[in-house]
Amino acid sequence: MSEQTIALIGNPNVGKTVVFNALTGSKAHVANWPGVTVEKKTGKMDNITVVDLPGTYSLTATAIDDLIARNYILEDSPQLVIDILDATNLERNLYLGLLLKEINVSVIFVLNMMDIVRKKKIQIDLKKLEKYLKSPVISTAAINDEGISDLKKLIKQELKSSSLKDDRVLYDEEIESRITQIKDILTKYDQFQKDDNLRWISIKILEKDEKVFEKIREIPDGEKIIGDIEKLVKKEDRILLASARYSYISEIIKNCYKSPRNHFSVSGFLDQFFLDKYLGIPIFLVILWAMFEFTFQVATPFMSLIELIQEKLGVLIINLLGESLLSSFLVDGLINGFGSIIIFLPNIFLMFLVLSFLEDSGYLSRAAFVMDRFMYKLGLHGRSFVSLILGFGCNIPAIMSARSIESEKDRLVTIMINQNISCSARLPVYILIAGVVWRENAGGIVFSLYLLGIIVGISMALILQKFVLKSERSLFLLELGDYRFPTVKYTVIHMWERGREFLKKAGKIILVTVIILWFLQVFPLGSSPNESYLYTFGKFIQPIFSPLHFGVIAVIGIIFGFIAKEVVISAFALMLGVSESLPSLGPTIFMEFGSSPVIAYSFLVFILLYTPCVAALGTIYQETGSKKWTIFSVLYGLGLAYFMAFLVQLIGGVYF
Amino acid sequence: MKENYPQIMKLIAVLNLFFICLIIALEVLSLWIKIPFLSGETLDPIGLSEITGSWPDFLIRLFIMVLSLIIYISALTNLKLNPSKAYSFIIGGGFLLLGIGGLSILIYGCQILDLLIQMNFEGWNWYSGFHLEMMLFFINLPVLRIWKKKYIIFEKV
């Protein structure tokens, strides 16, 4: 028996990935936030392969993620398609359902979010809906695993009855007759005679779908076929087809869906404040500030605890092994070098916890909406801001999320400015330096750096769009789902998923880099710290940074930070030969900056803005497919960081 | 019990208003110390700077408090004319202050925990601006219970 495959499809933010996780037992990332899934994911349900496709509103491919979904259904021909619908918003979700019925594929309709439906006292007649859609309909609340076992049974049952039923939804006579005429023309040609999707192709021809026309042009006689069928296509067909679908949906809603009038909506109530014209942006900034306060303050006792353990461990090793090369490797290399990064784990996990909470609650999509109003005034695409917010966690998924932007130029701008957004890897550097220089004001300083990242990002987008990548303004469509109180399970899972990535990176790339750094610092053996390979290398590069007053050690940190930003701290710890961790490392670093808060801040600005890490650069290359843009992002990052750090010193020098 | 909700909400609004005004007054007073050219000196005998924190903290706190002030004044003026709107404001403002107060309690608790781990109590300021915000958390706790009964309240008025 050949392997069976099912595909999950649906509008963005209807809970496809939650259903996918429930069916397959996976832990793929989910959020109350449209556009989380930008590429297809696969998992296993018993022996059945389950594919989770990116969210899409229609099968008319415009953005890359929509195209992934459409191409998969048409070209990979899964045995069964599961259309996940947001049951609280059936009217809009059914449009995609009707489009699926135009393709030669078996469909199961899953009405998800039934828990919210019950809360809102909405009534849905599933039996009637099944009759209208001519396909099985089942209800679930996947977030609570409700209805999942019934869905599994239904999937297996539908896969057994392998033959396709003739259950298409029909349009009015005039449109149906022209669909038939186009089908008749196409069947005259060999290439189309065995095509199972002739009806779909004919409808797409009426809609003047560019991708379908391109495909026809590619085959011999393509131009002739187009000449024949174009006579049958009318200018208003696209509108006629859409209105035919919508009138069918209206009929379904009228007969199957009852929503109580004047129902008090929590989301509507909260949005009065969060989406307010004047309050929206200040509230977003307050939430951002609260996030950093929380991250900083709550992490402090945990950091002290890790620090205490490291200190005791260092003493224990020295007592056991005495002063030797091995003890130097263990204490200076691993405990102080590598440990100086591990100490920031609480901060990173706590920031991910808050980000997951904001994402799952539905607030982050509101933040993007609020910022869109402001960005649109500047001539920027609001979707870019969604990508920027994701960059707070890690720039790599944020760069990938730009796939959902339709315009190629807008997508490039978003990728380019993403490196200006402060990812979690830079946080340890800020915390260490800000903590020692600005003490109780450290939270505010870190907040200012994050804000600066956003401001610089937006400004650079504006410059790139005005002078380098001029593009037409396109509309920003973002669905604002209801607020949901995040479940502890999913919030913790999300925090762990992201934190695990940090741990993996720490265990591989960072550990290896720290060992190399230690080697370069210790050798040649017996030399003083100022004669080591590392110092000699830093001394060679340092003159470039002389105008910024960065010393040799800061320069070494910057260079190794190119591999992973966290390594900047390890470089400081190793070079300064500080045996205890944070308490003495911070002040020693501050002395490296000539005890000048202005130089310290300009160093932080440089760390914020300079070239992203190697992994992020790899993603930029993968997403743009261009060496030119990848090199540009390196040079642009370095140039911008140098300029801004210089500016900080220039302005700071006047006032402080 | 539910018949008492309007009175409880009114009491919550009045108490909130009192504490918000107190915090704003302290914030404004601390400006005198924060900006040396206004006072001509940087002395801070009663430790106001400690209470109001750094500049970003000060500005954000002031924004939240002024926003809350507007919310509660609007709530109290609407209480007779448009009770539904007034209750929305009291509950919405309540959640905001629960968040701010909760964050303060968490931060204060973590600072004490940190001191315990380090066993270092020297220079610890037992009194801080957090206390006033902590009060806001306790005052607004009944909002959670009222919120559970929101349908009764909003459908009644």
Contacts between the chains, C-beta under 8 A, distances in Angstrom:
chain1	res1	chain2	res2	distance
A	264	B	150	6.6
A	264	B	151	6.7
A	264	B	154	4.7
A	264	B	155	7.4
A	269	B	88	6.1
A	269	B	92	6.9
A	270	B	92	7.4
A	272	B	88	7.8
A	272	B	92	7.7
A	273	B	92	6.1
A	279	B	67	7.2
A	282	B	63	6.0
A	282	B	67	7.7
A	285	B	60	7.6
A	286	B	60	5.8
A	286	B	63	6.6
A	286	B	64	6.2
A	289	B	56	7.0
A	289	B	60	5.1
A	290	B	99	7.3
A	290	B	100	7.9
A	290	B	103	5.9
A	293	B	103	6.5
A	293	B	107	6.7
A	294	B	103	6.3
A	294	B	106	7.1
A	294	B	107	7.7
A	297	B	106	7.3
A	297	B	107	4.1
A	297	B	110	5.2
A	297	B	111	6.8
A	298	B	106	6.1
A	298	B	107	7.2
A	298	B	110	4.9
A	300	B	110	5.8
A	300	B	111	7.0
A	300	B	114	4.6
A	301	B	110	5.5
A	301	B	113	4.0
A	301	B	114	4.2
A	301	B	116	7.8
A	301	B	117	5.5
A	304	B	114	5.3
A	304	B	117	4.4
A	304	B	118	5.5
A	305	B	117	5.6
A	308	B	117	6.6
A	438	B	54	7.9
A	440	B	53	7.0
A	440	B	54	6.2
A	441	B	53	8.0
A	441	B	54	3.7
A	441	B	55	7.4
A	441	B	56	7.4
A	441	B	57	7.8
A	443	B	54	7.8
A	443	B	56	7.5
A	443	B	57	7.4
A	444	B	54	4.9
A	444	B	55	6.6
A	444	B	56	3.3
A	444	B	57	6.3
A	447	B	56	6.0
A	448	B	56	7.0
